[in-house]
């Protein structure tokens, strides 16, 4: 089934992040944990560094999600290959319950795309499992095997890993707007990581990875949304965008500004802060119900229904009897919360959604930006 509508057939588009709304994985974190000693701590440190650069310092030329290129020299230092990434990813795709039904139903309603920071190796594996066309995916292209690394650089990167895992992982104060707002020890961590990545690693031959690999995060996701809408000759106000992390912030801002619908699905603080609707759910079927009503009635009607949230009244507006039955079954069996994000409830939803995502995706993955 094609994800691209015939001219005049459909007038809305569904665009979703992958890891979070579709799968429980953080594939890069999991690859690091598998192939690099103490890789979970190393990646968590890099991810928090990513949050500081993208959201606090707002460093020019850096975007949320660039963690996926920062980790790559360390993959090479520990012998990771394309084959390793493909095989590991293929064996470890963890789907959000109900996601196959959700994607299948929405693709029957409107054009559907996935915009993900994830590596293409992982996205190929996921698309095979959920029967989603890879040509409707925007993700991070990577050919790890084309880069060579010397024994000297391997040795130095392994030394740097040992140093980095002893650094304190930064905790970002809610009010932080510049580096100086962080505790002094955290500032030292950020400054040292600046030296490691932008002076030492970037000057290595393997440092080409930092300049040549372009993760689809931050502004790249917003650009992908524009490309999707241009591809379909649609205004962005007809887009529904679902995300869950800091990499979705720029896409959320674009879609919201243009009048489209932005939904945080088990999002962290960054996602809930920017979204118009917050969903806390163990099952993706609720996304299909929201998409159905958005497609048929538009954003304003959907927001009105969510403002008076009652799943047993909400289901009456769902077009498919099968989807209604699935939706009600999920609501009866598992926790669901859907709220419009406002200035009054935003802080509460940020706390509750951030905590809930850890129950769905685990403490390690759920705590990443």
C-alpha positions as MATLAB code, in Angstrom:
seq = 'XXXXXXXXXXXXXXXXXXXXXXXXXXXXXXXXXXXXXXXXXXXXXXXXXXXXXXXXXXXXXXXXXXXXXXXXXXXXXXXXXXXXXXXXXXXXXXXXXXXXXXXXXXXXXXXXXXXXXXXXXXXXXXXXXXXXXXXXXXXXXXXXXXXXXXXXXXXXXXXXXXXXXXXXXXXXXXXXXXXXXXXXXXXXXXXXXXXXXXXXXXXXXXXXXXXXXXXXXXXXXXXXXXXXXXXXXXXXXXXXXXXXXXXXXXXXXXXXXXXXXXXXXXXXXXXXXXXXXXXXXXXXXXXXXXXXXXXXXXXXXXXXXXXXXXXXXXXXXXXXXXXXXXXXXXXXXXXXXXXXXXXXXXXXXXXXXXXXXXXXXXXXXXXXX';
ca = [
       0.000    0.000    0.000;
       1.434    3.388   -0.945;
       1.683    6.133    1.682;
       1.236    8.839   -0.947;
      -2.315    9.964   -1.682;
      -3.709   10.286   -5.162;
      -4.419   13.903   -6.190;
      -7.601   15.125   -4.509;
      -8.140   11.911   -2.554;
      -6.838   12.891    0.887;
      -6.148   16.291    2.381;
      -4.278   15.537    5.598;
      -1.010   13.859    6.512;
       0.178   11.877    9.535;
       3.857   12.244   10.494;
       5.381   10.444   13.455;
       8.682   10.067   15.188;
       9.652    6.407   15.571;
      11.356    5.684   18.889;
       8.727    6.502   21.503;
       5.445    6.721   19.578;
       6.102    3.546   17.527;
       8.812    1.562   19.294;
      10.182    1.338   22.816;
      13.767    1.318   21.589;
      16.516    3.840   21.735;
      18.559    1.967   19.161;
      21.738    4.058   19.453;
      21.735    3.721   23.249;
      21.202   -0.026   22.930;
      23.990   -0.393   20.357;
      26.355    1.528   22.636;
      25.351   -0.638   25.593;
      25.961   -3.807   23.570;
      29.280   -3.025   21.884;
      31.065   -0.479   24.123;
      32.160   -1.192   27.714;
      29.953    0.927   30.020;
      28.318    2.139   26.820;
      25.050    2.865   28.592;
      26.746    5.429   30.833;
      28.796    6.827   27.958;
      25.728    7.343   25.777;
      23.699    8.831   28.643;
      26.499   11.352   29.247;
      26.531   12.265   25.542;
      22.735   12.530   25.448;
      22.668   14.944   28.381;
      25.491   16.921   26.741;
      23.298   17.015   23.622;
      20.431   18.454   25.706;
      22.664   21.206   27.070;
      24.054   22.210   23.671;
      20.666   22.127   21.925;
      18.318   23.499   24.580;
      20.398   25.531   27.045;
      23.381   26.947   25.156;
      21.650   26.690   21.752;
      25.029   26.382   20.104;
      25.110   27.462   16.475;
      25.580   24.545   14.102;
      24.501   21.958   16.683;
      21.076   20.327   16.750;
      19.215   17.968   19.038;
      19.959   14.362   18.134;
      23.567   14.900   17.130;
      24.434   12.392   19.853;
      24.003    9.856   17.045;
      27.101   11.173   15.321;
      29.107   11.834   18.495;
      28.958    8.139   19.446;
      30.148    6.912   16.028;
      33.942    7.268   16.503;
      33.549    5.117   19.613;
      31.618    2.516   17.606;
      34.595    2.371   15.254;
      37.058    2.166   18.148;
      35.289   -0.976   19.360;
      34.956   -2.598   15.939;
      31.255   -2.079   15.222;
      30.306   -2.702   11.575;
      27.251   -2.153    9.394;
      26.533   -5.867    9.721;
      26.629   -5.634   13.516;
      24.160   -2.757   13.452;
      21.805   -4.507   11.040;
      21.851   -7.845   12.854;
      21.510   -6.413   16.346;
      18.774   -3.974   15.311;
      16.818   -6.669   13.508;
      16.769   -8.884   16.602;
      15.860   -6.177   19.086;
      12.965   -4.138   17.710;
      10.544   -3.532   20.593;
       7.175   -2.206   19.457;
       4.638   -0.192   21.403;
       1.591   -2.496   21.750;
      -1.037   -1.856   19.090;
       1.364   -0.059   16.763;
       0.848   -2.353   13.750;
      -2.897   -1.796   13.985;
      -2.373    1.941   14.477;
      -0.131    2.383   11.445;
      -2.268    0.138    9.267;
      -5.438    2.027   10.129;
      -3.933    5.497    9.684;
      -2.340    4.562    6.351;
      -5.834    3.683    5.186;
      -7.010    7.170    6.115;
      -4.252    9.488    4.968;
      -0.701    9.765    3.749;
       1.657    8.594    6.491;
       5.359    9.188    7.123;
       7.942    8.461    9.784;
      10.553   11.117   10.559;
      13.186    9.627   12.839;
      16.649   10.450   14.123;
      17.326    6.682   14.161;
      19.944    5.079   11.933;
      18.681    3.686    8.627;
      19.862    0.199    9.651;
      17.314    0.188   12.461;
      14.543    1.784   10.403;
      14.859   -0.865    7.675;
      14.368   -3.554   10.324;
      11.394   -1.803   11.894;
       9.693   -1.146    8.559;
       9.880   -4.839    7.682;
       8.252   -5.780   10.967;
       5.388   -3.257   10.842;
       4.923   -3.437    7.045;
       5.631    0.259    6.525;
       7.217    1.475    3.263;
      10.789    2.621    3.817;
      10.392    5.163    0.992;
       8.057    7.042    3.383;
      10.755    7.305    6.063;
      13.197   10.130    6.752;
      16.077    8.964    8.972;
      19.842    9.147    9.565;
      21.793    7.585    6.700;
      25.028    5.925    7.764;
      27.671    3.737    6.128;
      29.970    2.982    9.050;
      32.161    0.607    7.041;
      33.426    3.259    4.655;
      35.363    4.967    7.463;
      38.793    3.628    8.424;
      40.370    4.022   11.840;
      44.013    3.582   12.829;
      45.181    1.585   15.818;
      46.464    4.805   17.341;
      43.053    6.470   17.122;
      41.338    3.353   18.473;
      43.642    3.405   21.486;
      43.094    7.110   22.151;
      39.309    6.834   21.852;
      39.323    3.957   24.312;
      41.313    6.114   26.732;
      38.809    8.929   26.267;
      35.947    6.527   26.983;
      37.568    5.605   30.299;
      37.845    9.277   31.207;
      34.322   10.145   30.086;
      32.520    7.456   32.064;
      34.049    8.955   35.215;
      32.544   12.383   34.468;
      29.378   13.383   36.291;
      26.304   13.181   34.079;
      24.826   16.707   33.926;
      21.439   17.389   35.510;
      19.856   20.416   33.887;
      18.035   22.889   36.174;
      14.615   23.754   34.818;
      15.445   27.466   34.647;
      18.835   27.040   32.929;
      19.227   29.287   29.876;
      23.011   29.459   29.579;
      26.039   27.425   30.605;
      26.602   29.599   33.680;
      23.197   28.541   35.043;
      24.495   24.987   35.528;
      26.288   23.950   38.741;
      30.034   24.592   38.530;
      30.882   20.886   38.369;
      28.454   20.432   35.473;
      30.045   23.361   33.663;
      33.370   21.575   33.975;
      31.867   18.441   32.419;
      30.478   20.410   29.465;
      33.754   22.229   28.916;
      35.719   18.988   28.972;
      33.332   17.346   26.505;
      33.717   20.383   24.245;
      37.464   19.798   24.235;
      37.093   16.074   23.571;
      34.647   16.315   20.679;
      35.391   19.615   18.973;
      39.165   19.762   19.422;
      40.532   16.258   19.778;
      38.092   13.846   18.103;
      37.215   16.241   15.289;
      40.930   16.569   14.455;
      41.315   12.791   14.053;
      40.897   11.079   10.698;
      37.873    9.217   12.129;
      36.535   12.638   13.108;
      35.221   12.863    9.543;
      32.157   11.113   10.959;
      31.324   14.254   12.939;
      31.278   16.434    9.838;
      29.831   14.001    7.302;
      27.009   12.208    9.165;
      23.886   14.368    9.520;
      21.373   12.986   12.050;
      17.727   13.790   11.316;
      16.966   15.691   14.507;
      16.047   19.228   15.496;
      15.890   21.481   12.449;
      16.319   18.452   10.154;
      12.993   17.074   11.401;
      11.286   20.392   10.710;
      12.793   20.371    7.211;
      11.537   16.812    6.720;
       8.015   17.924    7.655;
       8.231   20.678    5.037;
       9.495   18.173    2.467;
       6.622   15.790    3.209;
       4.015   18.527    2.809;
       5.637   19.825   -0.372;
       5.737   16.260   -1.706;
       1.982   15.992   -1.153;
       1.190   19.611   -2.095;
      -0.380   20.140    1.341;
      -0.315   23.060    3.732;
       1.381   22.213    7.054;
      -1.851   23.068    8.869;
      -3.112   19.727    7.541;
      -0.333   17.824    9.304;
      -0.567   15.817   12.522;
       2.877   15.366   14.061;
       3.527   12.895   16.894;
       6.795   12.987   18.853;
       8.254   12.388   22.287;
      11.677   13.992   22.747;
      13.987   16.963   22.298;
      14.639   15.933   18.687;
      10.963   16.740   17.922;
      10.959   20.277   19.338;
      11.648   22.081   16.052;
       9.063   20.000   14.184;
       6.515   20.682   16.919;
       7.177   24.415   16.719;
       6.837   24.462   12.942;
       3.615   22.441   12.818;
       2.038   24.365   15.704;
       2.959   27.731   14.159;
       1.365   26.723   10.851;
      -1.842   25.532   12.526;
      -1.288   21.772   12.413;
      -1.709   19.356   15.316;
       1.172   18.444   17.640;
       0.917   15.418   19.929;
       3.382   14.282   22.588;
       3.165   10.506   23.048;
       4.715    9.532   26.392;
       6.935   12.543   25.902;
       9.690   13.911   28.096;
       9.809   17.498   29.362;
      11.042   18.859   26.032;
       8.190   17.270   24.071;
       5.346   18.120   26.453;
       6.588   21.706   26.712;
       6.125   22.193   22.945;
       3.091   20.006   22.148;
      -0.595   20.913   22.149;
      -1.818   17.482   23.239;
      -0.163   15.120   25.706;
      -0.897   11.388   25.528;
       0.147    8.987   28.274;
      -0.570    5.483   27.057;
       0.779    1.958   26.995;
      -0.880    1.339   23.636;
      -0.621    3.098   20.261;
      -4.285    2.565   19.350;
      -5.141    5.887   20.999;
      -2.989    7.604   18.344;
      -5.120    6.036   15.630;
      -8.299    7.336   17.266;
      -6.876   10.867   17.474;
      -5.714   10.694   13.849;
      -9.116    9.482   12.672;
     -10.945   12.388   14.291;
      -8.313   14.899   13.142;
      -8.651   13.592    9.594;
     -12.435   13.800    9.526;
     -13.207   16.839   11.677;
      -9.997   18.855   11.946;
      -7.881   20.111   14.795;
     -10.354   22.416   16.546;
     -13.032   19.740   16.899;
     -10.487   17.232   18.167;
      -9.128   19.693   20.749;
     -12.687   20.334   21.947;
     -13.320   16.641   22.425;
     -10.055   16.198   24.314;
     -10.909   19.155   26.576;
     -13.914   17.112   27.731;
     -12.066   13.802   27.704;
     -14.265   10.779   28.179;
     -13.028    7.760   26.195;
     -16.482    6.204   26.157;
     -17.942    9.340   24.568;
     -14.864    9.987   22.426;
     -15.165    6.628   20.682;
     -18.498    7.650   19.135;
     -16.588    9.995   16.835;
     -14.274    7.251   15.562;
     -15.254    6.153   12.063;
     -14.293    2.460   12.142;
     -16.221   -0.038   14.227;
     -13.115   -2.192   14.546;
     -11.026    0.772   15.754;
     -13.778    1.740   18.211;
     -13.723   -1.749   19.656;
      -9.916   -1.769   19.910;
      -9.889    1.683   21.465;
     -12.476    0.807   24.126;
     -10.755   -2.490   24.907;
      -7.469   -0.669   25.443;
      -9.141    1.990   27.612;
     -10.696   -0.686   29.807;
      -7.516   -2.736   30.213;
      -4.710   -0.186   30.477;
      -3.947    3.332   31.622;
      -4.775    6.127   29.175;
      -4.587    9.870   29.603;
      -5.137   12.474   26.894;
      -5.006   16.169   27.771;
      -4.692   19.478   25.996;
      -1.484   21.119   27.234;
      -2.074   24.537   28.769;
      -0.046   27.001   30.824;
      -1.874   25.744   33.926;
      -1.213   22.020   33.509;
       2.063   22.036   31.548;
       4.404   21.545   34.511;
       2.250   18.736   35.904;
       2.046   16.983   32.556;
       5.793   17.319   32.066;
       6.373   15.552   35.389;
       3.729   12.881   34.867;
       4.579   12.122   31.256;
       8.322   11.956   31.970;
       7.662    9.494   34.794;
       5.199    7.428   32.775;
       7.540    7.074   29.774;
      10.035    5.328   32.067;
       7.422    2.699   32.933;
       6.838    2.075   29.213;
      10.430    2.268   27.916;
      12.520    1.544   31.029;
      14.595    3.808   33.256;
      17.655    3.937   30.988;
      15.913    4.780   27.716;
      13.068    6.722   29.340;
      15.490    9.097   31.023;
      17.202   10.171   27.795;
      16.432   13.525   26.164;
];
